[in-house]
Amino acid sequence: MITMTSTEVRQNFGEFLEKGSRQPIIIKRQNREIGAFVPMEEYQKLRQLQRQELDQAITGISQEAKANGLTEALLQDILTEVNPS
């Protein structure tokens, strides 16, 4: 993985984009890692993994709620009590 300073990124933006389209680049400022630039394909993979994790969490919570007797009607009653508007 490549590391570049924010100054190097500014001064060599074309090179930064070219390298970053092929592999991740860590960006540092004052010797601290402040961000990362990743190729779009890797970003899309990360987003897909996040969506899968969220779907799994939602499924697990839904199953637990159902096992504990929460129904759609009961949930609606609770939500109405919390936010009557």
C-alpha positions in Angstrom: 0.0 0.0 0.0 1.2 3.5 -0.9 1.5 6.3 1.6 1.5 10.0 0.5 1.5 13.2 2.4 -1.3 15.7 1.8 1.3 18.0 0.3 2.5 15.3 -2.1 -1.1 14.6 -3.1 -1.7 18.3 -3.8 1.5 18.7 -5.8 1.1 15.5 -7.8 -2.6 15.1 -8.1 -2.5 13.4 -11.5 0.0 10.8 -10.2 -2.2 10.4 -7.1 -5.3 9.6 -9.1 -3.4 7.3 -11.4 -1.9 5.3 -8.6 -5.1 5.4 -6.5 -7.1 3.9 -9.4 -5.0 0.7 -9.0 -4.3 0.4 -5.3 -5.2 2.1 -2.0 -3.3 5.1 -0.9 -3.0 6.2 2.7 -2.9 10.0 3.1 -0.9 11.6 5.9 -0.8 15.1 7.4 1.8 16.0 10.0 2.7 12.3 10.3 -0.9 11.2 11.1 -3.0 9.0 8.8 -6.0 11.2 8.0 -7.6 9.3 5.2 -7.5 6.7 2.5 -8.2 6.8 -1.2 -9.3 3.4 -2.7 -10.1 2.3 -6.2 -13.8 2.4 -7.0 -14.0 -1.4 -7.3 -12.7 -1.8 -3.7 -15.0 0.9 -2.4 -18.0 -0.9 -4.0 -16.9 -4.2 -2.4 -16.7 -2.5 1.0 -20.2 -1.0 0.5 -21.6 -4.4 -0.4 -20.1 -5.9 2.7 -21.6 -3.2 4.8 -25.0 -3.8 3.3 -24.7 -7.5 3.9 -23.8 -6.9 7.6 -26.7 -4.5 8.0 -29.1 -7.0 6.4 -27.8 -9.7 8.8 -28.2 -7.4 11.8 -31.7 -6.5 10.8 -32.7 -10.1 10.3 -31.2 -11.1 13.7 -33.0 -8.3 15.5 -36.3 -9.1 13.7 -36.1 -12.7 14.6 -35.3 -11.9 18.2 -38.2 -9.4 18.4 -40.6 -12.0 16.9 -39.3 -14.7 19.4 -40.0 -12.3 22.2 -43.6 -11.6 21.0 -43.2 -8.3 19.2 -45.8 -8.0 16.4 -46.3 -5.3 13.8 -49.4 -4.1 15.7 -47.5 -3.9 19.0 -44.6 -2.1 17.3 -47.0 0.4 15.8 -48.6 1.0 19.2 -45.2 1.6 20.7 -44.2 4.0 18.0 -47.4 5.9 18.3 -46.9 6.3 22.0 -43.3 7.5 21.5 -44.2 9.9 18.7 -47.9 10.7 18.6 -47.7 13.1 15.7 
